Amino acid sequence: MTMNFFRGVMGGQPAGPQPTGAETIHKLCDRVASSTLLEDRRDAVRALKSLSKKYRLEVGTQAMDHLVHILQTDRSDSEILGYALDTLYNIICNDEEEEQDESEDENAQKQDEDLGVLFTDKFLGDSENVTLLLTLLEEFDFHVRWPGVKLLTALLKNQCNQVQGVILVSPMGVSRLMDLLADSREVIRNDGLLLLQQLTKGNAAIQKIVAFENAFERLLDIITEEGSSDGGIVVEDCLLLLVNLLKNNSSNQNFFKEGSYIQRMKPWFEVGDDNSGWSAQKVTNLHLMLQLVRVMVSPVNSPGATSSCQKSMYQCGLLQQLCTILMATGVPADILTETINTVSEVIRGSQINQDYFASVNAPSNPPRPAIVVLLMSMVNERQPFVLRCAVLYCFQCFLYKNQKGQGEIVATLLPSTIDANSISAGQLLCGGLFSADSLSNWCAAVALAHALQDNLTQKEQLLRVQLATSLGKPPVSLLQQCTNILSQGDKINRRGSKVQTRVGLLMLLCTWISNCPIAVTHFLHNQENVPFLTGQISENLGEDERLVQGLCALLLGICIYYNDNSLENYTKDKLKQLIEKRIGKENFVEKLGFVTKHELYSRAAQKPQPVFPSPEQMLFDHEFTKLVKELEGVITKAVHKTSEEEKKEEEVKKTLEQHDSIVIQYKDLIRDQDTQIQELREQVSTLSLNSEQMQNQIAQQQSQIQQHKDQYNILKLKLGKDSQGLSSSQGEGTHVNGLHSEELSQLREEVEELRRQHALQHTQLSDKDSLINTLRCGAAAAAQTAEGGAGGSDNTELLREVESLRSRVQAQCAEISQLQTERQELIRRAEAVSSVPASSSESSADTVTVSELESRLAAQTTEAERLKEECRGLREGHAGLEQQLASATSTVAIEQTEKTKLQQEVQESKKEQDDLLMLLADQDQKILNLKQRLRDLGETIDEDEDELDARDQFCEDDDDDNEEEDEENND
């Protein structure tokens, strides 16, 4: 039944009237809507697709809703989805593939466009249709994804803003489209590029999203894979998309620069020695690549972003590569022109780039600077007009905010630097200024004016230039020669050329003498100049000459405004009287307004690059329009002012200058006071910080001193026990006569070891004295520093803190004195232990040994006394040093260093005391072992144990008394 139906629709009926296209489409639409079998719906949609081009209006009108319904319901069948998408594309797309008669082309094209917009609006009536289409693009099947991409591209072409709005608010809408660039099928990837081109047109928000979806990385990878400038149409599409993303989008430009993508552009511009036979596609690709560079450094961008990109292009070698193309041979003319424009904007306003460009030489023999070679093209009337404009723009950009370059150009015109054997930039400019070609006159005049722009020094230097006009006649100045050409303009035959030359010279003169009273005086010194200007302004000339009249009025107005009244015949008042008598003030102002009212003036004021449709329209320079805008109002006021008003204005100016100077003085005073207040605040904060640090240090020192006291008490107890052990050992000397000589020698060695350890303890106690004195000195110095740095009424609280620190330090000094007293008592006890005599009942050999030990002990005691005397002397010297230290101001850095040192010493002291406790414990164990060995040898020591117990009891009582004294001292 299905096949019979399609035979009836598509043909094959034997007889009877044939159905029309609209009837067939109606039946197919009913079939799509009513069929329950997927195969029937698929066949009907396929038939609609085949009819959609021929019967576009009927299919679009009747079938669109059914096709959208198919997209919503039959998601499982990729084939019917592909047919539906292709059908929608055919009725929405405006591309007409069928050939039509020439007479019907225009009407048919307009009709197709109207149909495309009509069906696009119908499809976009429900924004969910676009969301549905974005969802379908996630399908990987080629028959769904490719027609979906084409359909969305057609929608964007017809209603870009509306579709962009829907995609922008759709979740992951842009991300889904970016996935097309990663598709392995080139046809989908390439059509995805076309889709993104349409999507990113004029929408900064979408441009940012696309850029942050890693678009730059993907596009540059595709360009590299396709062969860069040697690639095909795909490279062109990638470059067009990059231009869309970067043009007038500062955020994306910054992202492109920060991502180091500028560096990846350098290989694009690598050209060989043989540059002949470039394909049209390569020329197009390279042209777009140069445009991309210009987008990054365009004068319309923010100055900071442009400067940053210019710096990156120099550092990565891109500027050097562009200069290589500039000087290469065989490069096509349009690429060379665009390269010159690109280099112009890369160096514009960037001193380092301008200096590099000045050092570039052309590969000629002998080598010539690139600037000279370019100027030779500019003043050569046989060169293409666009190339000459590009060279002029390059020269202007080289001199833009480049006083060094301006000085170098003017220097080539001065008599002391002229080299007769070489062609210089100044010679080429003078040659162009006075040649027969009016375009060369204008370009040279504008180029020379840029060498003087905002540079008073070079304006004065150019007054020194002398020109030899003919043999036998004296040289004339360049300024005078320019005015001579103006006054002799009637010798030029062509009227248009005459206007262009005179406009160029008048722009040069206005730029030269503006803001330069010396140049104004030189100009007025020639008696013929003022009558010539007044004559030109007062004449009633045609439309073409009005611009010249306006520029003459501007030049005369500059002579009034910047006049220093050094010439008696041409003071400000006399020039204004002359204008009033011969021209009339109103007439003068009206002629002055001819400049800004000219139609080409506003065009030149829009952008710095000189772009003109034809040489005849090349009249105004961009920088000159700024000068006119600046001077027109002030000249009008200056002409209308009387002498009394000028005097009053001068008085007001002087008063304002005096007032400004007073204000500046007060500002400087306030600035100094602010600086002082800031410094005082920093000092207060520093002192507060120091106070906190010292409080922390004192707390730490207190805890360390308490630990030392505890350890000291422990050591005192251990030393008391050791002394009692040694006394008992010496008292039992009568019982060791029967000891084996070998055991006696061991006992003597152990006694000697105990004495050495005693000496070591004595040394360590001396070190503790030094540590305690150091702690006291550090605390005193910190207190003195805090006291010395707290001057002023605002630091009273800091002084209170310092006083509390002093009291704490004094308490610590008292504790240190107590520890020293206890140390002396310990030394006394140790000496008492060492002085116990040996038993007279030992053998003669033992007596000799004991005598030797006693003599050595006496020597050690003497040495200890000597060390005490030295300690006293050191203490006295230390007291003097403390007085000197109290008068010096210690810095925070020294305090921190002392703190670190003290901490290290405390740690070392703790470690040494732990080792000493270990040694004393070992000694106790050894004494017990010795007693046990004496018992083993048969010696009776029971009688002595009572004596030892009594001594122990005595020592314990003694220790208790000492502890009570320590507690009282602490209280």
Sequence and secondary structure as in RCSB ss.txt:
>XXXX:A:sequence
MTMNFFRGVMGGQPAGPQPTGAETIHKLCDRVASSTLLEDRRDAVRALKSLSKKYRLEVGTQAMDHLVHILQTDR
SDSEILGYALDTLYNIICNDEEEEQDESEDENAQKQDEDLGVLFTDKFLGDSENVTLLLTLLEEFDFHVRWPGVK
LLTALLKNQCNQVQGVILVSPMGVSRLMDLLADSREVIRNDGLLLLQQLTKGNAAIQKIVAFENAFERLLDIITE
EGSSDGGIVVEDCLLLLVNLLKNNSSNQNFFKEGSYIQRMKPWFEVGDDNSGWSAQKVTNLHLMLQLVRVMVSPV
NSPGATSSCQKSMYQCGLLQQLCTILMATGVPADILTETINTVSEVIRGSQINQDYFASVNAPSNPPRPAIVVLL
MSMVNERQPFVLRCAVLYCFQCFLYKNQKGQGEIVATLLPSTIDANSISAGQLLCGGLFSADSLSNWCAAVALAH
ALQDNLTQKEQLLRVQLATSLGKPPVSLLQQCTNILSQGDKINRRGSKVQTRVGLLMLLCTWISNCPIAVTHFLH
NQENVPFLTGQISENLGEDERLVQGLCALLLGICIYYNDNSLENYTKDKLKQLIEKRIGKENFVEKLGFVTKHEL
YSRAAQKPQPVFPSPEQMLFDHEFTKLVKELEGVITKAVHKTSEEEKKEEEVKKTLEQHDSIVIQYKDLIRDQDT
QIQELREQVSTLSLNSEQMQNQIAQQQSQIQQHKDQYNILKLKLGKDSQGLSSSQGEGTHVNGLHSEELSQLREE
VEELRRQHALQHTQLSDKDSLINTLRCGAAAAAQTAEGGAGGSDNTELLREVESLRSRVQAQCAEISQLQTERQE
LIRRAEAVSSVPASSSESSADTVTVSELESRLAAQTTEAERLKEECRGLREGHAGLEQQLASATSTVAIEQTEKT
KLQQEVQESKKEQDDLLMLLADQDQKILNLKQRLRDLGETIDEDEDELDARDQFCEDDDDDNEEEDEENND
>XXXX:A:secstr
 HHHHHHHHHS   SS    HHHHHHHHHHHHHH  SHHHHHHHHHHHHHHTTTTHHHHHHHHHHHHHHHHHH T
T HHHHHHHHHHHHHHH     S   HHHHHHHHHHHHHHHHHHHHHHTTSTHHHHHHHHHTT   HHHHHHHHH
HHHHHHHHSHHHHHHHHHHSTTHHHHHHGGGG SSHHHHHHHHHHHHHHTTT HHHHHHHIIIIIHHHHHHHHHH
TTGGG  HHHHHHHHHHHHHHTT HHHHHHHHHTT SGGGGGGG   S   S  HHHHHHHHHHHHHHHHHT TT
S HHHHHHHHHHHHHTTHHHHHHHHHH SS  HHHHHHHHHHHHHHHTT HHHHHHHHH EES SS EEHHHHHH
HHHT TTS HHHHHHHHHHHHHHHTT HHHHHHHHHTTSGGG  TTS  HHHHHHHHHTSS HHHHHHHHHHHHH
TTTT HHHHHHHTT EE  STTS  EEHHHHHHHHHHTGGGS  HHHHHHHHHHHHHHHHHHHTT HHHHHHHHH
STTHHHHHHHHHHS   HHHHHHHHHHHHHHHHHHHT  S SGGG HHHHHHHHHHHT HHHHHHHHTHHHHSHH
HHHHTT SS   SSGGG    HHHHHHHHHHHHHHHHHHH  HHHHHHHHHHHHHHHHHHHHHHHHHHHHHHHHH
HHHHHHHHHHHHHHHHHHHHHHHHHHHHHHHHHHHHHHHHHHHHHHHHHHHHHHHHGGGGGTTS HHHHHHHHHH
HHHHHHHHHHHHHHHHHHHHHHHHHHHHHHHHHHHHHHT  SGGGHHHHHHHHHHHHHHHHHHHHHHHHHHHHHH
HHHHHHHHHT    TTS HHHHHHHHHHHHHHHHHHHHHHHHHHHHHHHHHHHHHHHHHHHTS   HHHHHHHHH
HHHHHHHHHHHHHHHHHHHHHHHHHHHHHHHHHHHHTT   HHHHHHHHHHHHHHHHHHHHHHHHHHHHH 
